[in-house]
Amino acid sequence: MVVRGMEDRSGRTTGSIGGSAFTGSNRPSVAFPVGRVCREPGCGTHLSIYNDGEYCYVHEPLTAPRLRGKKIA
């Protein structure tokens, strides 16, 4: 049902256009060993296979980011 005044005025056809799907890189994601646990004593958090660190998010040591190539710390 088309409501009066709401007709398609774009002039475009209603069919789809051709193209290829964007899938990103053909290279697989970097993965690390399964079963790793946070190195913080008493923490039993299992790390993701995509986490390259030795600690979970809560126990990861803080680092200062570098801004515009200048050291801020």
C-alpha positions in Angstrom: 0.0 0.0 0.0 1.4 3.4 -1.0 0.2 6.4 1.0 -0.6 9.4 -1.1 2.3 11.8 -1.1 4.8 9.1 -0.1 5.5 7.7 -3.5 9.1 6.8 -4.5 10.4 10.0 -6.1 14.1 9.0 -6.2 14.0 7.9 -9.9 16.0 4.8 -9.0 15.0 1.4 -10.0 13.8 -1.0 -7.3 16.2 -3.8 -8.3 19.5 -4.4 -6.5 22.9 -3.4 -7.8 25.9 -5.7 -8.4 29.0 -5.9 -6.3 31.1 -8.1 -4.1 30.7 -8.6 -0.4 33.2 -6.8 1.8 34.8 -9.5 3.9 38.0 -7.7 5.1 41.3 -9.4 4.9 41.7 -13.0 3.6 44.4 -13.5 6.3 43.1 -15.3 9.4 43.1 -13.5 12.8 46.2 -14.0 15.0 45.3 -16.6 17.7 47.2 -17.6 20.8 47.1 -20.9 22.7 43.9 -22.1 24.3 43.7 -22.5 28.1 45.9 -19.7 29.2 45.1 -18.1 32.6 45.9 -14.7 34.0 49.3 -14.6 35.6 48.0 -12.5 38.6 48.2 -14.7 41.7 44.7 -15.8 42.7 43.1 -14.8 39.4 41.6 -17.7 37.5 40.4 -15.7 34.5 40.9 -17.6 31.3 42.4 -15.4 28.6 40.9 -15.2 25.1 42.8 -16.7 22.2 42.9 -13.2 20.8 44.5 -11.6 23.9 48.2 -11.5 23.4 49.0 -10.4 26.9 49.8 -12.5 30.0 47.1 -10.8 32.2 43.4 -10.3 32.0 41.9 -6.8 31.5 41.6 -6.2 35.2 45.2 -7.0 36.0 47.0 -5.7 32.9 49.6 -3.2 34.0 48.7 0.4 33.1 50.7 2.0 30.3 50.7 5.6 29.2 49.8 6.0 25.5 52.1 8.0 23.2 50.4 11.0 21.7 51.7 12.5 18.4 55.0 10.8 18.9 55.9 12.6 22.1 56.6 10.9 25.4 54.2 12.1 28.1 55.5 10.0 31.0 
